[in-house]
Amino acid sequence: MSAGLQQRCTNPNAQGFEYYGGRGIKFLFSCFAEFYLDVGQRPTPEHSIDRINNDGHYEPGNVRWATRSMQNSNKRPPSAEASSCAARAEKLARKQAAMRRRVSRKH
């Protein structure tokens, strides 16, 4: 578990590096024992590691076991680029729907 977290923080070839190490997130536990002492045993198979402060590092006091629903409520806000892309897509969908209505009225 901790090896995978460390990889995505330090290895540019690791899956997800751009969201972790690429953003400056570091894995600051000195060893697995320190990591385990901080988070303890995994409560259920549905739990995975979550950073309490998403802009913080993997470090003592900032990691916990969390379910998918807990993690979904603990996400970074969307970037301006992502939200503007979503807004453009929504606007385009409305334009396409309006065009279909106009075309169908003429036939």
N, C-alpha and C positions, 0 to 999 in steps of 0.2 A: 504494500500500500504506500508506504512513505517513499519508496524508491520511485514509483510512478509520479508522485507529486514533485519530487526533486527533479526528475527528468524534464517535466514540462516547464520547470522554472529555469533550468540551466542548459538544456540541449536544444539548440535552434532547429534540429531535425525532428524533435519529438512532436507528436500530434498535440495541437493546442498551445504550442509554445507562444504563438502571437498573443494569446489571451492571458498568459501568465508571465513568463520570463520576458517576453517582448514588451510587456507593460511595466516591467520593473519589479514584478512580484518575486520575492525570494523565499527559499526554503531555509529557515533559520534554526531548525532543530539540529543539534550536534550529532545525534545518533538515533536509531530506532527506539532505544530504551527511553530516551527523553521524550520523543514523540508519543510513545505508548503511555508513559506516565501522565502526560498532559490530557490525552483524549480517552484513554482506557480502552476496554474491549468494545468491539462493534456490537451495538444492542440487538440489531436484527439484520438480515440480509438486505432489507429495504433501505438501510442507512448507508450513507457515504460521507466522506469528509467535506465540510463546508467551512469557508472562512467567514467569520462573523462580520468583519469589515472587509468588503470585497476589494477595497483598494489597499488593504493591509497585507502583510506577508503571512506565510505559513510560519507561525511562531507561537510560543506558549501564550495561552490566553486568547488567541484569535482563531482557534480551530475547534470544531465540534462535530459530532455525528449528527446528521440531519436527514430527514426523509426528503423525497423529491418535492413534495408540496412545500416543505419548509424552505428548501433551496430556491424554489420558484418565487417565493415572496422575498428573497434576499438577493435580488439581482441588481446589477448596475443599471442606471437609467439608460435608455437607448441613446446612441450618439446622434448628433444633429444630422449626420449623413444618412443614418438608417431611418430616422423619423421622417426626413424630407423625402426619401425614396418611397416610404410607405404612403406618405401624403400624395405624392405624384401618382402612385399606382391607384390609390383610391379615386383620385380626380379623373384619371384616365378611364377607370371602370364606369364612373358615372357618365362620362362623355359617350362611351361606347353604348351604354344602355339607352341614353337619350337618342342616339343615332338609330339604333334598332327600332325604337318606338316610332320615330319619324318615317323610316322606310316602310315599316309594316302598315302605317296609316295610308300610305300612298298606293298600296297594292290591294 
